[in-house]
């Protein structure tokens, strides 16, 4: 049986939750081949699971069945092992350290774990007490091991999902500069394509290429067309990050990444970019487009035309394939549920004045959380939507009003208990 030591932090517990989700996802998506759920549990119980600390464990069929029930009732959070009281003593790599590992492997792919560990310690991103093995396990688990194999020699076969929503493919395409308010901006097109129908389920232009912009497009696609069983993306920073991992696990989607430097592996969306440029972009007079909003309106018109035009590979329009797909499409439980699934997550320690820092902003939290390391969920572009989670309860954080707090102090009033101001503590189920 798996034993959890006292050094596990929030990030490591959620990593375990994602691993558990990976074992039960065929049941959640109703794609398992066995005659019953219990038969599936018995079969996968024979497969070992490697935990974040390197241990290999086996689980009983009954335990796996319990995870299915937990996920259906409480989502990805219900799969996390119960937290311990000393979560501050985590051995897990920080988000800054993880980002640095990705950058190092991108710039210097031949550097090994020992060399990367030395650089992380030198740059004070990890303490020297973090072992080289920890870094090595991370590199291995995330497919960052160096390879000299030529990609051009890979055996490729055409494939297609059997139904709508089986898999979405997504990618970003660089488009020309656009001048708005006297300033030139590079434009980026984020597009999501359903593999079976070739339907464009999400497409939007931005002035920045980042993880949150992709999350916006994905959320709109899920809201409009349903939850995919798989999401196929490349290994760039907008697509390979902890936030997207958690979002996909929350909605019940398996996240797949293409091999590094292998754009051809997601050929459908790449071909779609070429078609878009040839049939739409090259016919536009970009000098006449005054804003990004106007550019997006033109894009929306193109997407509608694409989705209702006969596709040469299928002999049908993408819209027709979508409407006549016989496999049931998984829909979000509610708009509120979808909003919750797409919240970003991080961890913070509550300071002695009951505040936390997030994106250069100060937030007030309940006083009883002082000194605790808590999980924070938020929308990056909305400073009003920030929540703190601790011991199964959720509190809404409030932007600090220093002027108001100063008046309270001068009037010698009793200190504010933000557990009441911020709504008490809502139990999380």
C-alpha positions in Angstrom: 0.0 0.0 0.0 1.2 3.5 -0.8 2.5 5.4 2.2 2.6 9.2 2.1 5.5 10.8 4.0 5.4 14.2 5.7 7.4 16.0 3.1 4.8 16.0 0.4 3.6 19.5 -0.8 0.6 20.7 -2.6 2.2 20.3 -6.1 3.3 16.8 -5.4 -0.1 15.8 -4.2 -1.7 17.1 -7.3 0.9 15.3 -9.4 -0.3 12.1 -7.7 -3.9 13.1 -8.5 -3.0 13.5 -12.2 -1.4 10.1 -12.2 -4.5 8.5 -10.7 -6.6 10.3 -13.3 -4.5 8.7 -16.0 -5.4 5.3 -14.7 -9.2 5.9 -14.7 -9.6 8.1 -17.7 -11.0 5.3 -20.0 -13.8 4.8 -17.5 -14.5 8.5 -17.2 -14.6 8.8 -21.0 -16.5 5.5 -21.3 -13.9 4.1 -23.8 -12.8 1.0 -21.8 -12.9 -2.3 -23.7 -13.7 -4.6 -20.7 -17.1 -6.1 -20.0 -17.5 -4.1 -16.8 -15.8 -1.3 -14.8 -14.7 -3.8 -12.2 -13.1 -6.0 -14.9 -11.2 -2.9 -16.1 -10.1 -2.1 -12.5 -8.8 -5.7 -12.1 -6.8 -5.4 -15.4 -5.1 -2.1 -14.7 -4.4 -3.1 -11.1 -1.7 -5.3 -12.5 0.1 -2.2 -13.9 2.5 -0.4 -11.6 2.5 3.4 -11.0 5.6 5.4 -10.4 5.1 8.1 -7.8 6.7 11.6 -8.0 9.3 10.5 -5.4 10.5 7.6 -7.6 8.7 4.8 -5.8 6.8 2.2 -7.8 3.4 1.0 -6.3 0.5 -1.3 -7.2 -3.1 -0.6 -6.3 -6.0 -3.0 -5.6 -9.0 -3.0 -8.0 -11.2 -1.8 -5.2 -8.9 1.3 -4.7 -9.0 2.1 -8.4 -12.8 1.8 -8.3 -12.9 4.2 -5.4 -10.9 6.7 -7.5 -13.6 6.6 -10.2 -16.3 7.4 -7.7 -14.2 10.2 -6.1 -13.5 11.8 -9.5 -17.2 11.7 -10.6 -18.2 13.4 -7.4 -15.4 15.8 -6.7 -13.3 16.1 -9.9 -9.5 16.1 -10.0 -9.1 17.5 -6.5 -10.8 14.5 -4.9 -8.0 12.3 -6.3 -5.3 14.1 -4.3 -4.1 12.3 -1.1 -5.0 14.1 2.0 -2.6 16.9 3.0 -0.3 16.8 6.0 0.3 19.5 8.5 3.9 20.2 7.5 3.4 21.0 3.8 6.1 23.6 3.9 8.8 21.0 3.8 8.3 20.1 0.1 10.9 18.4 -2.1 9.0 19.2 -5.3 10.6 21.5 -7.8 9.2 25.0 -7.9 7.5 26.4 -10.9 10.5 28.7 -11.5 12.8 25.7 -11.4 10.6 23.8 -13.8 10.5 26.7 -16.2 14.3 27.0 -16.1 14.7 23.2 -16.8 12.5 23.6 -19.9 14.5 26.6 -21.1 17.9 24.9 -20.4 16.8 21.8 -22.3 15.6 23.9 -25.2 18.8 25.9 -25.5 21.3 23.1 -24.5 19.5 19.8 -25.2 22.7 17.8 -24.4 23.1 18.9 -20.8 22.4 16.1 -18.4 20.6 16.1 -15.0 23.8 16.6 -13.0 24.7 19.7 -15.0 21.2 21.1 -14.9 21.0 20.5 -11.1 24.2 22.5 -10.6 22.9 25.4 -12.6 19.6 25.4 -10.6 21.5 25.5 -7.3 23.9 28.2 -8.6 20.9 30.4 -9.6 19.2 29.7 -6.2 16.2 28.2 -7.9 16.5 25.0 -5.7 18.3 24.3 -2.4 21.3 22.1 -2.6 19.4 19.5 -0.5 17.2 18.7 -3.6 18.8 15.7 -5.1 20.1 15.2 -8.7 17.7 12.2 -8.9 14.7 14.6 -8.4 15.8 16.6 -11.4 16.6 13.4 -13.4 13.1 12.0 -12.7 11.4 15.2 -13.8 13.4 15.2 -17.1 12.5 11.6 -17.7 8.8 11.9 -16.8 8.3 15.0 -19.1 10.2 13.6 -22.1 13.1 16.0 -22.0 15.8 13.4 -22.5 18.3 14.3 -25.2 17.9 12.5 -28.5 20.1 12.5 -31.6 17.6 10.5 -33.7 16.7 12.2 -37.0 13.0 12.9 -37.1 12.9 12.7 -40.9 13.2 8.9 -40.8 10.1 8.4 -38.6 7.5 6.0 -39.9 4.3 7.9 -40.3 0.8 6.6 -41.0 -2.4 8.6 -41.7 -4.9 8.4 -38.9 -8.3 9.8 -38.0 -10.4 9.6 -34.9 -13.6 7.6 -35.2 -16.0 10.3 -33.9 -16.3 14.0 -33.2 -14.6 14.9 -29.9 -12.3 12.0 -29.9 -9.3 14.4 -30.2 -8.8 18.1 -30.7 -5.5 19.3 -32.3 -4.2 22.8 -31.4 -1.3 25.0 -32.5 -0.2 28.6 -32.9 0.6 30.3 -36.2 2.6 33.5 -36.6 0.8 36.0 -38.8 2.0 39.4 -40.1 2.3 42.6 -38.0 -0.8 44.8 -37.5 -0.6 48.5 -36.8 -3.0 49.7 -34.1 -3.0 53.2 -32.5 0.3 54.0 -34.3 2.1 50.9 -33.0 3.0 47.7 -34.8 2.2 44.4 -33.2 3.0 40.8 -34.2 -0.2 38.8 -34.5 -0.6 35.2 -33.3 -3.3 32.8 -34.4 -4.3 30.1 -31.9 -6.5 27.4 -33.6 -8.1 24.2 -32.4 -9.3 21.6 -34.9 -11.4 18.5 -34.3 -9.5 15.6 -35.8 -12.6 13.6 -37.0 -14.6 16.3 -38.7 -11.8 18.9 -39.5 -14.1 21.4 -37.9 -12.4 24.5 -36.5 -13.8 24.5 -33.0 -11.7 27.4 -31.8 -9.8 30.2 -33.4 -8.6 33.6 -32.2 -5.9 36.2 -32.9 -3.8 37.8 -30.2 -0.9 40.1 -29.8 0.9 37.7 -27.4 1.6 34.0 -27.5 1.2 32.7 -24.0 -0.4 29.9 -22.0 -3.4 31.9 -20.8 -4.5 33.0 -24.3 -4.6 29.3 -25.3 -6.7 28.5 -22.3 -9.2 31.2 -23.4 -9.6 29.6 -26.8 -9.8 26.1 -25.4 -12.5 27.1 -22.9 -14.6 28.7 -25.7 -14.2 25.5 -27.8 -15.3 23.3 -24.9 -18.2 25.5 -24.1 -19.4 25.6 -27.7 -18.6 22.1 -29.0 -18.0 19.8 -26.0 -15.1 18.2 -24.1 -12.6 16.2 -26.2 -11.3 12.8 -25.0 -7.8 13.9 -26.0 -6.0 17.2 -26.7 -3.0 17.0 -29.0 -0.5 19.9 -28.9 3.2 20.6 -29.3 5.8 20.9 -26.5 6.0 24.7 -26.5 5.6 26.8 -23.3 1.9 27.7 -24.0 1.0 24.0 -24.2 3.3 22.3 -21.8 2.8 23.6 -18.3 1.2 22.6 -15.0 -1.8 24.8 -15.5 -2.9 23.1 -18.7 -2.2 19.7 -17.1 -4.7 20.6 -14.3 -7.3 22.0 -16.6 -7.3 18.9 -18.8 -7.5 16.6 -15.8 -10.4 18.7 -14.4 -12.5 18.4 -17.5 -11.6 14.7 -18.1 -9.3 15.2 -21.1 -6.0 13.3 -21.8 -3.3 15.8 -22.8 -0.9 14.6 -25.4 2.3 16.3 -26.7 3.9 15.9 -30.1 7.6 14.8 -30.2 10.0 17.7 -29.9 10.7 19.4 -33.2 8.2 17.3 -35.0 5.5 19.7 -36.4 4.5 17.1 -39.0 3.0 14.9 -36.4 0.0 17.2 -36.1 -0.4 17.5 -39.9 -4.1 18.3 -40.0 -3.9 21.6 -38.1 -0.6 22.5 -40.0 -2.3 22.0 -43.3 -5.2 24.0 -42.1 -2.8 26.9 -41.4 -1.5 26.7 -45.0 -5.0 26.7 -46.4 -6.0 29.7 -44.3 -3.0 31.7 -45.6 -3.5 30.8 -49.2 -7.3 31.3 -49.3 -7.8 34.1 -46.8 -4.8 35.9 -45.4 -3.0 36.6 -48.7 -6.2 38.2 -50.1 -6.4 40.7 -47.2 -5.2 44.3 -47.3 -3.7 44.4 -43.7 -3.2 48.2 -44.0 -7.0 48.6 -44.1 -7.5 46.6 -40.8 -7.6 49.1 -37.9 -7.6 46.9 -34.8 -7.2 43.3 -33.5 -11.0 43.2 -32.9 -11.6 43.9 -36.6 -9.0 41.2 -37.6 -10.8 38.7 -35.4 -14.2 39.5 -37.0 -12.7 38.7 -40.4 -11.3 35.5 -39.0 -14.7 34.5 -37.6 -16.2 34.9 -41.1 -13.4 32.7 -42.5 -14.0 30.0 -39.9 -17.8 29.9 -40.6 -17.0 29.5 -44.3 -14.4 26.7 -43.7 -16.8 24.8 -41.4 -19.6 24.8 -44.1 -17.3 24.0 -47.1 -16.9 20.5 -48.5 -13.6 19.0 -47.3 -11.6 17.1 -49.9 -10.4 14.4 -47.5 -13.8 13.5 -46.0 -16.2 14.4 -48.8 -18.4 16.2 -46.3 -18.5 19.6 -44.7 -17.0 19.8 -41.2 -20.3 21.0 -39.8 -22.2 18.0 -41.3 -19.7 15.6 -39.7 -20.1 17.3 -36.4 -23.9 17.2 -36.6 -24.1 13.6 -37.6 -21.5 12.1 -35.3 -23.1 9.0 -33.7 -20.9 9.1 -30.6 -22.3 11.2 -27.7 -20.5 14.4 -27.2 -19.4 15.2 -23.6 -20.8 18.6 -22.5 -19.7 20.7 -19.5 -21.8 20.1 -16.4 -22.6 23.9 -16.2 -21.0 27.2 -17.1 -20.0 27.6 -13.4 -18.4 24.2 -13.4 -16.4 25.1 -16.6 -15.3 28.4 -15.0 -14.0 26.4 -12.0 -12.1 23.9 -14.1 -10.3 26.7 -16.0 -9.0 28.5 -12.9 -5.2 28.7 -12.8 -3.5 27.2 -9.6 -0.4 28.1 -7.6 0.7 28.0 -4.0 1.5 30.8 -1.6 2.4 31.2 2.0 0.1 33.6 3.9 2.2 36.4 5.5 1.9 37.6 9.1 -0.4 40.4 8.0 -2.8 37.8 6.5 -1.9 38.8 2.9 -0.5 37.1 -0.2 1.2 38.4 -3.3 0.0 37.3 -6.7 1.0 38.9 -10.0 2.4 42.0 -8.2 -0.9 42.5 -6.4 -1.5 42.2 -2.7 -4.6 40.3 -1.5 -6.2 39.9 2.0 -7.1 36.5 3.4 -8.7 35.2 6.6 -6.5 35.7 9.6 -6.7 32.1 10.6 -4.6 31.2 7.5 -1.5 33.2 8.7 1.7 31.2 8.2 -0.1 28.5 6.2 0.9 27.4 2.7 -2.3 27.4 0.7 -3.5 26.7 -2.8 -4.6 29.8 -4.8 -6.9 29.6 -7.8 -7.4 32.6 -10.0 -8.0 34.1 -13.5 -4.8 35.8 -14.7 -6.7 38.7 -16.3 -9.3 39.3 -13.6 -7.9 40.5 -10.3 -11.3 40.2 -8.6 -11.5 36.4 -9.2 -8.9 35.0 -6.7 -9.7 32.2 -4.2 -7.7 30.6 -1.4 -8.2 26.9 -0.6 -7.2 25.5 2.8 -8.2 22.3 4.7 -11.2 21.6 2.4 -12.6 25.2 2.6 -12.5 28.0 0.1 -12.2 31.7 0.7 -12.4 34.6 -1.7 -9.3 36.8 -1.5 -9.8 40.6 -1.7 -7.5 43.2 -3.2 -5.8 45.1 -0.3 -7.2 48.6 0.2 -4.3 50.2 2.2 -6.2 53.5 2.6 -9.2 51.7 4.2 -7.0 49.6 6.3 -5.1 52.7 7.5 -8.3 54.4 8.6 -9.3 51.3 10.5 -6.0 51.3 12.4 -6.0 55.0 13.3 -9.6 54.7 14.7 -8.2 51.9 17.0 -10.9 49.5 16.0 -10.8 45.8 16.6 -8.8 44.1 13.9 -10.9 42.9 10.9 -11.6 39.2 10.6 -11.6 38.6 6.9 -13.1 35.2 7.4 -16.4 37.0 7.7 -15.7 39.8 5.3 -14.7 37.3 2.6 -17.6 35.0 3.1 -16.5 32.7 5.9 -15.1 29.6 4.4 -17.2 27.7 1.9 -16.8 23.9 2.1 -15.4 22.4 -1.0 -16.9 19.2 -2.2 
